[in-house]
Amino acid sequence: MEHTYKFLLRIGDDSLILGQRLAELCGHGPILEEDIALTNISLDLIGQATNIYTYAAQLEGKGRDADALAFLRLEHQYVNTILVEQPNGNFADTLVRQFFFDAYRKLLFEQLLTSTDVQLAAIAEKSLKETRYHLKHSSEWVIRLGDGTELSKERAQFAILDLWRYTEELFYMDETESELVKAGVIPNLHDLKPRWMEQVLAVLNLATLNLPENQGFFGAGRQGRHSEHMGFLLAQLQYMQRAYPNMQW
């Protein structure tokens, strides 16, 4: 149960933090259609986080609810990947970050459908429908940017070079994941990497974009060690709950 709780926090934090990043773009999309699309994806991710945190709070059994897990932890207590907390940057930065994450998340949810944890499988089933759309959206935009104008291609390629180093952490495993794999609760995340690479390369080939060669990997978010951007993000995310404790809509 403890291992399941830790894993739920990891995937819940991924959803919440990326959802918060996309929420920052509400009203700032490059075109109206994309403004609405990115806002809807943000809402999907925050909805996923709510379902995951609700289950995590039940397993924790300490009287906390989804709101407490989302808003009332310190920075080092969040265990999302470094990738999802990276700034939005330009439109290419946002879409490449989303694409790398969506490709991973779709594979993960597909495997979680057969989890021995019935509640986790149900969350995955509901979330997968949304995630398939997220991946379709981000994939198509990466192709359009890479195979578009000289400027859009340049920015998409730079985003790949900048964000690639954070992708390895998506497949991070420690004792938590290892024990859950043995129990049939989650798939072996290392086994997802080849399939993820296949998907990523297929899209980048269509986009005429390239992956970097021999670039080191960085990321300790799963251990609660974050980039310099995380504190600023949490200051916005947590403000209302910190300023007005126990507020509810």
GURO-930624 format. One line per 2 residues: their letters; for each residue x, y, z of C-alpha. Coordinates in nm, 4 decimals. Each point is the difference from the previous one (the first is absolute). Example, Ala and Ser with C-alpha at 12.3 -4.5 7.8 and 13.67 -1.06 7.14 Angstrom:
# residues 2
as) 1.2300:-0.4500:0.7800  0.1370:0.3440:-0.0660;
END
This chain:
# residues 249
me) 0.0000:0.0000:0.0000  0.2858:0.2396:0.0812;
ht) 0.1613:-0.0651:-0.3368  -0.3292:0.0575:-0.1815;
yk) -0.0425:0.3287:0.1859  0.3472:0.1166:-0.1055;
fl) -0.0601:-0.0956:-0.3616  -0.3346:0.1810:-0.0009;
lr) 0.1702:0.3159:0.1262  0.2544:-0.0218:-0.2808;
ig) -0.2523:-0.0255:-0.2812  -0.2419:0.2360:0.1742;
dd) 0.2680:0.2659:0.0368  0.0914:-0.0390:-0.3681;
sl) -0.3608:0.0730:-0.0943  -0.0444:0.2893:0.2413;
il) 0.3218:0.1830:-0.0811  -0.0351:-0.0343:-0.3770;
gq) -0.3651:0.1007:0.0310  0.1071:0.3120:0.1910;
rl) 0.2581:0.0831:-0.2666  -0.2617:-0.0208:-0.2760;
ae) -0.2478:0.2003:0.2101  0.2500:0.2887:-0.0101;
lc) -0.0667:0.0217:-0.3750  -0.3739:0.0603:0.0346;
gh) -0.0662:0.3168:-0.2003  0.3502:-0.0053:-0.1489;
gp) -0.0280:-0.2615:-0.2750  0.1380:0.0888:-0.3449;
il) -0.3467:-0.0440:-0.1516  -0.3417:-0.0328:0.1607;
ee) -0.0386:-0.3680:-0.0878  0.3300:-0.0889:0.1674;
di) -0.0768:0.2169:0.3006  -0.3130:-0.2081:0.0572;
al) 0.1732:-0.3309:-0.0783  0.2873:0.0545:0.2429;
tn) -0.2387:0.1195:0.2706  -0.2110:-0.3137:-0.0451;
is) 0.3089:-0.2211:0.0228  0.0920:0.1836:0.3196;
ld) -0.3434:-0.0762:0.1420  0.0344:-0.3669:-0.1011;
li) 0.3339:-0.0276:0.1804  -0.1271:0.1698:0.3147;
gq) -0.3036:-0.2294:-0.0075  0.2325:-0.2998:-0.0234;
at) 0.2008:0.1359:0.2926  -0.3194:0.0352:0.2051;
ni) -0.0953:-0.3650:-0.0564  0.3514:-0.1207:0.0755;
yt) 0.0381:0.2119:0.3133  -0.3417:-0.1071:0.1289;
ya) 0.1075:-0.3632:-0.0163  0.3412:0.0818:0.1470;
aq) -0.1614:0.1784:0.2943  -0.2172:-0.3050:0.0678;
le) 0.3061:-0.2238:0.0079  0.1939:0.2432:0.2181;
gk) -0.2771:-0.0037:0.2623  0.1094:0.3179:0.1777;
gr) -0.3103:0.2072:-0.0575  0.1405:0.1969:-0.2891;
da) -0.1981:0.0461:-0.3214  0.0949:0.0699:-0.3610;
da) 0.0198:0.3755:0.0633  0.2425:-0.0455:0.2883;
la) 0.2277:-0.2169:-0.2136  -0.0173:0.2452:-0.2874;
fl) 0.0456:0.3272:0.1863  0.1472:-0.0579:0.3444;
rl) 0.3325:-0.1712:-0.0556  0.3451:0.1548:-0.0051;
eh) 0.2095:0.0075:-0.3166  0.2167:-0.2985:0.0910;
qy) -0.3136:-0.2058:0.0682  -0.1089:0.0159:-0.3638;
vn) 0.1337:-0.2871:-0.2097  -0.0838:0.0984:-0.3578;
ti) 0.2570:-0.0278:-0.2754  0.2154:0.3007:-0.0808;
lv) -0.1415:0.0002:-0.3545  -0.3518:0.1076:0.0941;
eq) 0.1114:0.2970:0.2099  0.2024:0.1599:-0.2795;
pn) -0.1288:0.3442:-0.1075  -0.2369:0.0301:-0.2930;
gn) 0.2472:0.2028:-0.2048  -0.1200:0.0464:-0.3567;
fa) -0.2694:-0.2077:-0.1703  0.2528:-0.2578:-0.1211;
dt) 0.1401:-0.0436:0.3521  -0.3509:-0.0617:0.1331;
lv) -0.0969:-0.2508:-0.2686  0.3265:-0.1978:0.0040;
rq) -0.0207:-0.0304:0.3788  -0.3587:-0.1159:-0.0337;
ff) 0.0840:-0.2477:-0.2743  0.2790:-0.1696:0.1955;
fd) -0.2318:-0.0327:0.3006  -0.3105:-0.1097:-0.1925;
ay) 0.1843:-0.2784:-0.1815  0.1163:-0.1393:0.3348;
rk) -0.3290:0.0486:0.1801  -0.2062:-0.1762:-0.2667;
ll) 0.2217:-0.3087:0.0221  -0.0161:0.0043:0.3797;
fe) -0.3781:0.0245:0.0180  -0.0402:-0.2751:-0.2595;
ql) 0.2063:-0.2345:0.2171  -0.1788:0.1041:0.3193;
lt) -0.3304:-0.1226:-0.1445  0.0999:-0.3515:0.1093;
st) 0.1263:0.1041:0.3428  -0.0827:-0.2280:0.2912;
dv) -0.1064:0.3191:0.1800  -0.3580:0.0401:-0.1213;
ql) -0.0251:0.3660:0.1014  0.3214:0.0924:-0.1784;
aa) -0.1169:-0.1867:-0.3106  -0.3259:0.1976:0.0049;
ia) 0.1873:0.3306:0.0259  0.2202:-0.1054:-0.2921;
ek) -0.3012:-0.0958:-0.2123  -0.1643:0.3392:0.0512;
sl) 0.3242:0.1913:-0.0517  0.1043:-0.1925:-0.3105;
ke) -0.2861:0.1377:-0.2077  0.1217:0.3537:0.0651;
tr) 0.3676:-0.0861:-0.0382  -0.0522:-0.1469:-0.3458;
yh) -0.1364:0.3363:-0.1102  0.2868:0.1825:0.1716;
lk) 0.2552:-0.2072:-0.1924  -0.1822:0.0472:-0.3309;
hs) -0.0039:0.3750:0.0566  0.3638:0.0367:0.1033;
se) 0.1267:-0.2410:-0.2694  -0.1771:0.1865:-0.2777;
wv) 0.1372:0.3315:0.1198  0.3571:-0.1276:0.0241;
ir) -0.0291:-0.1165:-0.3612  -0.1477:0.3327:-0.1110;
lg) 0.2713:0.1968:0.1764  0.2868:-0.2168:-0.1230;
dg) -0.1237:-0.0163:-0.3570  -0.1194:0.3598:-0.0043;
te) 0.1894:0.3257:-0.0354  0.3708:0.0452:0.0548;
ls) -0.0708:0.1755:0.3304  -0.2469:-0.2607:0.1290;
ke) 0.2424:-0.2807:-0.0853  0.2868:0.1790:0.1732;
ra) -0.2026:0.0530:0.3164  -0.1306:-0.3572:0.0050;
qf) 0.3503:-0.1387:-0.0447  0.1361:0.2212:0.2763;
ai) -0.2826:-0.1116:0.2322  0.0927:-0.3650:-0.0615;
ld) 0.3666:0.0687:0.0726  -0.0933:0.1852:0.3189;
lw) -0.2601:-0.2419:0.1402  0.1417:-0.3364:-0.1036;
ry) 0.2260:-0.0246:0.3073  -0.3064:-0.0107:0.2270;
te) -0.1755:-0.2904:-0.1720  0.1980:-0.2865:0.1566;
el) -0.1599:0.0729:0.3367  -0.3396:-0.1019:-0.1394;
fy) 0.1220:-0.3595:0.0288  0.1542:0.0332:0.3459;
md) -0.0410:-0.3015:0.2283  0.1027:-0.0622:0.3591;
et) -0.1224:-0.2395:0.2682  -0.3515:0.1436:-0.0257;
es) -0.0465:-0.0901:-0.3655  0.1936:-0.3261:0.0306;
el) -0.2315:-0.1315:0.2725  -0.3097:0.1090:-0.1912;
vk) 0.1245:-0.1770:-0.3129  0.0379:-0.3229:0.1993;
ag) -0.3565:0.0379:0.1268  -0.1359:0.0636:-0.3494;
vi) -0.1177:0.3486:0.0936  0.2048:0.1875:-0.2609;
pn) 0.2054:-0.0929:-0.3082  0.3775:0.0040:-0.0011;
lh) 0.0648:0.3594:-0.1024  0.3327:-0.0908:-0.1568;
dl) -0.1894:-0.2198:-0.2452  -0.2037:0.3006:-0.1144;
kp) 0.3072:0.1917:-0.1168  0.0616:-0.1841:-0.3322;
rw) -0.3645:0.0397:-0.1016  0.0077:0.3652:0.1029;
me) 0.3137:0.0554:-0.2086  -0.1684:-0.1664:-0.2970;
qv) -0.2963:0.2364:0.0253  0.2181:0.3058:0.0480;
la) 0.2261:-0.0825:-0.2946  -0.2963:-0.0691:-0.2281;
vl) -0.1409:0.3480:0.0638  0.3364:0.1771:-0.0172;
nl) 0.0785:-0.1681:-0.3307  -0.3234:0.1386:-0.1456;
at) 0.0882:0.3371:0.1491  0.3545:-0.0141:-0.1484;
ln) 0.1386:0.0610:0.3496  0.2900:-0.1717:0.1729;
lp) 0.0811:-0.1242:0.3461  0.3255:0.1193:0.1601;
en) 0.2991:-0.2313:0.0083  0.1858:-0.0949:0.3169;
qg) -0.1814:0.2510:0.2201  0.0075:-0.0693:0.3724;
ff) -0.3178:-0.0471:0.1985  -0.1143:0.2048:0.2960;
ga) -0.2792:-0.0401:0.2497  -0.0560:-0.0718:0.3671;
gr) -0.3603:0.1107:0.0305  -0.1092:-0.3474:0.1068;
qg) 0.2183:0.0493:0.3095  -0.1449:0.3466:0.0655;
rh) 0.2954:0.1957:-0.1401  -0.1325:0.2485:-0.2517;
se) 0.1138:0.2671:-0.2408  0.0062:0.3688:0.0867;
hm) -0.3400:0.0383:-0.1692  -0.1975:-0.2148:0.2436;
gf) -0.0147:0.2441:0.2901  -0.1457:0.2775:-0.2146;
ll) -0.2583:-0.2397:-0.1439  -0.1092:-0.1127:0.3470;
aq) -0.0256:0.3603:0.1200  -0.2756:0.0537:-0.2541;
lq) -0.1579:-0.3422:0.0315  -0.0274:0.0088:0.3783;
ym) -0.0760:0.3673:0.0580  -0.3753:-0.0127:0.0610;
qr) 0.0127:-0.3046:0.2284  0.2880:0.1497:0.1999;
ay) -0.1612:0.3434:0.0252  -0.3469:-0.1348:0.0854;
pn) 0.0497:-0.3355:0.1769  -0.2671:-0.2660:-0.0556;
mq) -0.1819:0.2063:-0.2614  -0.2341:-0.1929:-0.2271;
w) -0.1895:0.0942:-0.3140;
END
